[in-house]
Amino acid sequence: MHRAQHFRADALSAVRALTPVHPSTARGQRAKRMALAAFRDYAVVGRQWVLSGQARLRGLKAVAVRHARIAAAYAGRGSRLLRAAGKLV
């Protein structure tokens, strides 16, 4: 859970770092939007991992699995967005 909290904090830090950047081209603007969406998704992933860990420690296996599945879905989406943004730059 500790690593998940750091993962979320890093994702939110990336959003804060990228927000003031002003791209000069349309491709750059699109890449920025995609990267911001990806890092926001990663923040959700971190939160879901924390919730999954907490549920697991409480013995709520079904709840832990549900949070882990939500995290996996957001992680996949975030990964696709970040790769697509990288291809635009």
Secondary structure as a PSIPRED ss2 file (coil, helix, strand):
# PSIPRED VFORMAT (PSIPRED V4.0)

   1 M C   1.000  0.000  0.000
   2 H H   0.000  1.000  0.000
   3 R H   0.000  1.000  0.000
   4 A H   0.000  1.000  0.000
   5 Q H   0.000  1.000  0.000
   6 H H   0.000  1.000  0.000
   7 F H   0.000  1.000  0.000
   8 R H   0.000  1.000  0.000
   9 A H   0.000  1.000  0.000
  10 D H   0.000  1.000  0.000
  11 A H   0.000  1.000  0.000
  12 L H   0.000  1.000  0.000
  13 S H   0.000  1.000  0.000
  14 A H   0.000  1.000  0.000
  15 V H   0.000  1.000  0.000
  16 R H   0.000  1.000  0.000
  17 A H   0.000  1.000  0.000
  18 L H   0.000  1.000  0.000
  19 T C   1.000  0.000  0.000
  20 P C   1.000  0.000  0.000
  21 V C   1.000  0.000  0.000
  22 H C   1.000  0.000  0.000
  23 P C   1.000  0.000  0.000
  24 S C   1.000  0.000  0.000
  25 T C   1.000  0.000  0.000
  26 A H   0.000  1.000  0.000
  27 R H   0.000  1.000  0.000
  28 G H   0.000  1.000  0.000
  29 Q H   0.000  1.000  0.000
  30 R H   0.000  1.000  0.000
  31 A H   0.000  1.000  0.000
  32 K H   0.000  1.000  0.000
  33 R H   0.000  1.000  0.000
  34 M H   0.000  1.000  0.000
  35 A H   0.000  1.000  0.000
  36 L H   0.000  1.000  0.000
  37 A H   0.000  1.000  0.000
  38 A H   0.000  1.000  0.000
  39 F H   0.000  1.000  0.000
  40 R H   0.000  1.000  0.000
  41 D H   0.000  1.000  0.000
  42 Y H   0.000  1.000  0.000
  43 A H   0.000  1.000  0.000
  44 V H   0.000  1.000  0.000
  45 V H   0.000  1.000  0.000
  46 G H   0.000  1.000  0.000
  47 R H   0.000  1.000  0.000
  48 Q H   0.000  1.000  0.000
  49 W H   0.000  1.000  0.000
  50 V H   0.000  1.000  0.000
  51 L H   0.000  1.000  0.000
  52 S H   0.000  1.000  0.000
  53 G H   0.000  1.000  0.000
  54 Q H   0.000  1.000  0.000
  55 A H   0.000  1.000  0.000
  56 R H   0.000  1.000  0.000
  57 L H   0.000  1.000  0.000
  58 R C   1.000  0.000  0.000
  59 G C   1.000  0.000  0.000
  60 L C   1.000  0.000  0.000
  61 K H   0.000  1.000  0.000
  62 A H   0.000  1.000  0.000
  63 V H   0.000  1.000  0.000
  64 A H   0.000  1.000  0.000
  65 V H   0.000  1.000  0.000
  66 R H   0.000  1.000  0.000
  67 H H   0.000  1.000  0.000
  68 A H   0.000  1.000  0.000
  69 R H   0.000  1.000  0.000
  70 I H   0.000  1.000  0.000
  71 A H   0.000  1.000  0.000
  72 A H   0.000  1.000  0.000
  73 A H   0.000  1.000  0.000
  74 Y H   0.000  1.000  0.000
  75 A H   0.000  1.000  0.000
  76 G H   0.000  1.000  0.000
  77 R H   0.000  1.000  0.000
  78 G H   0.000  1.000  0.000
  79 S H   0.000  1.000  0.000
  80 R H   0.000  1.000  0.000
  81 L H   0.000  1.000  0.000
  82 L H   0.000  1.000  0.000
  83 R H   0.000  1.000  0.000
  84 A H   0.000  1.000  0.000
  85 A H   0.000  1.000  0.000
  86 G H   0.000  1.000  0.000
  87 K H   0.000  1.000  0.000
  88 L H   0.000  1.000  0.000
  89 V C   1.000  0.000  0.000
